[in-house]
Amino acid sequence: MKKGYKHSKETKQKMREAKLGIKRPGVGGRKKGSKNSEEHNRKIKENNAKYWLGKKRDDPEYIKKISEAHKGQKPNSGSFKKTVSKGIELLGRNEYRNLHKWVEKTLGKPDTCEKCGKSGLTGRQIHWANKSGDYKKQINDWTRLCVRCHFYKDKLI
């Protein structure tokens, strides 16, 4: 029964030369620390995207074509629109944060949603939600809601 793989004499010679560090012509890469020729560097530069973009930006026809394509578009008219909560719009970021700190200090940290009844909620799972949407500094204007109920309540306001 045959076991293993037998290398040819030619393959054995190549493996021996590689182990001894004997270089064969046409095999292997460039030597470490060698530099490109000027012609090679020029070819690299010409095929680089930055080189071509720079050339196009200097071309008046290209600039005219691009400006025609973008006429009538609003800047930053992407599909992603940054949303800001109503409270931040009304009060500003610092006042909104301070108002929520006051509510938490006055009413404590909630653990049960008043709408769906989920209990044992902590941290970001439950919020103090404003009932009226006016963000008054009144105790009866706040309710405890889980994240899901708070989301649906704010969508309806």
Rosetta blueprint (number, residue, H / E / L):
1 M L
2 K L
3 K L
4 G L
5 Y L
6 K L
7 H L
8 S L
9 K H
10 E H
11 T H
12 K H
13 Q H
14 K H
15 M H
16 R H
17 E H
18 A H
19 K H
20 L H
21 G L
22 I L
23 K L
24 R L
25 P L
26 G L
27 V L
28 G L
29 G L
30 R L
31 K L
32 K L
33 G L
34 S L
35 K L
36 N L
37 S L
38 E H
39 E H
40 H H
41 N H
42 R H
43 K H
44 I H
45 K H
46 E H
47 N H
48 N L
49 A H
50 K H
51 Y H
52 W H
53 L H
54 G H
55 K H
56 K H
57 R H
58 D H
59 D L
60 P H
61 E H
62 Y H
63 I H
64 K H
65 K H
66 I H
67 S H
68 E H
69 A H
70 H L
71 K L
72 G L
73 Q L
74 K L
75 P L
76 N L
77 S L
78 G L
79 S L
80 F L
81 K L
82 K L
83 T L
84 V L
85 S L
86 K H
87 G H
88 I H
89 E H
90 L H
91 L H
92 G L
93 R H
94 N H
95 E H
96 Y H
97 R H
98 N H
99 L H
100 H H
101 K H
102 W H
103 V H
104 E H
105 K H
106 T H
107 L H
108 G L
109 K L
110 P L
111 D L
112 T E
113 C L
114 E L
115 K L
116 C L
117 G L
118 K L
119 S E
120 G L
121 L L
122 T L
123 G H
124 R H
125 Q H
126 I E
127 H E
128 W E
129 A E
130 N E
131 K L
132 S L
133 G L
134 D L
135 Y L
136 K L
137 K L
138 Q L
139 I H
140 N H
141 D H
142 W E
143 T E
144 R E
145 L E
146 C E
147 V H
148 R H
149 C H
150 H H
151 F H
152 Y H
153 K H
154 D H
155 K H
156 L H
157 I L
